[in-house]
Amino acid sequence: PFRDATFDAVVCAEVLEHVGDPRHVIAEVERVLKPGGSFVATVPFLVHIHGDPQDYGRYTDTFWRMVLTHAGFTDLAIERQGGFWAVQWDALREWVRVGRQHAGRRRWRWAVAARVLGRVREAAVAADVRCAPGSRLRQVTTGFGMAARKALP
């Protein structure tokens, strides 16, 4: 319902995986942004499938760079938001969450495990930061943060 070139900025946080074809959303973002306007988005990659109401896809940084460039965005910045150890931590956290739901009388054990994992998270993030550039471990990510600018006429 918005006119062309209405907004200075558009933010999509954890939205694009919930639409059937994110290219249509990117095209609409480009349409409603003023020339030179900013687009910021975050998207998951290696995380559990979830509702809200649907969860359609995970795309690489190569996909996002292609889609944003094709839509006419410039000044692209796409950064990985979590590395190998963060992915492992998220998988363990999900395992504990599911286990706690089905634990019955042993639910307290899962609660203790969740607290321990909460303390391990900071170490996991620090380990990701220490991974050597070029390491295959740097190819694993929990998601991407993206920023782009609508091209000037």
Disulfide bonds with the S-S distance in Angstrom:
none
